[in-house]
Amino acid sequence: MKKEFIVTIGRSFGSRGAEIGRKVAEKLNIPFYDKEILEEQVKKSGFTSEYLSSFDEKRTSSLLYSIFMNPESIMLQSGYGSAQPMDLAIQKVQFQTIHDIAAKGSCVIVGRRADQILKSNHNVVSVFITAADEDRINHVMERDSLSYKDAENKIKRMDRSRRSYYNYYGDSQWGEASNYDICLNSSVFGVNACVDLIVQGLRAKGFTE
């Protein structure tokens, strides 16, 4: 019997990382979890779509991080206003949601620092997808119906947000090759070849036939 595994997909904005992750999941016939699906899981705990959107892959305050890393201090949060405990609650629910999803069996998870959250407990193959700036801009222009400049600005803003979020919660650096098992440029290989290369990597690790 093959071992269960988790493929985590980090990606620069507009590099088609989510699309590649979905195709990997389809090819291997395993579940796929992206922003929308993870949000649905977290909303079961009572959070609204609007609040989840405001929190999405953004860093919180150092106070919240300290509380998150030291749950015993949760009783100290009552004097810090209503917004901060809510952010903390979302962090903890999202953290637990990713663990719960991984515990169900092999799957593909996009974003949310899943590679770092799961690396000590599961067979994780971490992937980072990037692409040439021009290809990313053209893709975002078409997908989001934006002008060239607006697409360029959105890419810069989203990359900055993801980098800040990822780096804030640990020692690893977002997008740095040494932090991932597989790094691919979708401009060089194309979406389908990236999918094939990831599956080949899983095969080399003994996870698939």
Secondary structure, DSSP 8 states (H G I E B T S, - for coil): -----EEEEEE-TTS-HHHHHHHHHHHHT--EE-HHHHHHHHHTTT--HHHHHHHTT----HHHHHHHH-GGGGGGGGGS-SHHHHHHHHHHHHHHHHHHHHHTSSEEEESTTHHHHHTTTS-EEEEEEE--HHHHHHHHHHHHT--HHHHHHHHHHHHHHHHHHHHHTSS--TT-GGG-SEEEEHHHH-HHHHHHHHHHHHHHTTS--
